[in-house]
Amino acid sequence: MRISGIYDLAEKGQILSGPTRNINGTEIGPLVAGDSAYPLTSWLIKPYPDRGRFTSEQKKISRKFSALRCVVGQAFGILKGRWRLLFKKNEQKTSTLKKTVIAACVLHNICIERGDLYDTDSDGLDDSFEHDESEGRAVFNNGIGLEKHLKTL
């Protein structure tokens, strides 16, 4: 992570600086959720190290963090399912790959805003996450028409 551009930009306050939300008297900005291998910073949160002695509060936070990571994994699974070029080995030049991924994310958000949500049950992918409709996830429609159109560009 330290060798990525994201790390440098976040450390310099050029990204993830706002908007903020006041939570119990403390202004909290956007955060990146990482696993235990990442360094703890003011903009990156990670789970407590599991040394077998969690307090009840640490257990509660750990469960919530685990649920957050599942949602993130699900989001990436949906993105890769809708935009199949992200799912497989990509042989683009490095200079264009970044633009391709950003375009897929922007188009994905446009699809969501327009109500063209993705049906994870019919994507044929073998993802390792479950869908919990009681929490409002996995209620999606198919966006393959737009995907086919974009492949012709």
SULVEN-V498655 format. One record per residue. N is the residue number from 1. RES is the residue in one small letter. BURIAL is # if it has 16 or more other C-alpha atoms within 10 Angstrom, else .. Layout:
N,RES,BURIAL  N,RES,BURIAL
//
This chain:
1,m,.  2,r,.  3,i,.  4,s,.  5,g,.  6,i,.  7,y,.  8,d,.  9,l,.  10,a,#  11,e,#  12,k,.  13,g,.  14,q,.  15,i,.  16,l,#  17,s,.  18,g,.  19,p,.  20,t,.  21,r,.  22,n,.  23,i,.  24,n,.  25,g,.  26,t,.  27,e,.  28,i,#  29,g,.  30,p,.  31,l,.  32,v,.  33,a,#  34,g,#  35,d,#  36,s,.  37,a,.  38,y,.  39,p,.  40,l,.  41,t,.  42,s,.  43,w,#  44,l,#  45,i,#  46,k,#  47,p,#  48,y,.  49,p,.  50,d,.  51,r,.  52,g,.  53,r,.  54,f,.  55,t,.  56,s,.  57,e,.  58,q,.  59,k,.  60,k,.  61,i,.  62,s,#  63,r,.  64,k,.  65,f,#  66,s,.  67,a,.  68,l,.  69,r,.  70,c,.  71,v,#  72,v,.  73,g,.  74,q,#  75,a,.  76,f,.  77,g,#  78,i,#  79,l,#  80,k,#  81,g,#  82,r,#  83,w,#  84,r,.  85,l,#  86,l,#  87,f,.  88,k,.  89,k,.  90,n,.  91,e,.  92,q,.  93,k,.  94,t,.  95,s,.  96,t,.  97,l,.  98,k,.  99,k,.  100,t,.  101,v,.  102,i,.  103,a,.  104,a,#  105,c,#  106,v,.  107,l,#  108,h,#  109,n,.  110,i,.  111,c,#  112,i,.  113,e,.  114,r,.  115,g,.  116,d,#  117,l,#  118,y,#  119,d,#  120,t,#  121,d,.  122,s,.  123,d,#  124,g,.  125,l,.  126,d,.  127,d,.  128,s,.  129,f,.  130,e,.  131,h,.  132,d,.  133,e,.  134,s,.  135,e,.  136,g,.  137,r,.  138,a,#  139,v,.  140,f,#  141,n,.  142,n,#  143,g,#  144,i,#  145,g,.  146,l,.  147,e,#  148,k,.  149,h,.  150,l,.  151,k,.  152,t,.  153,l,.
//
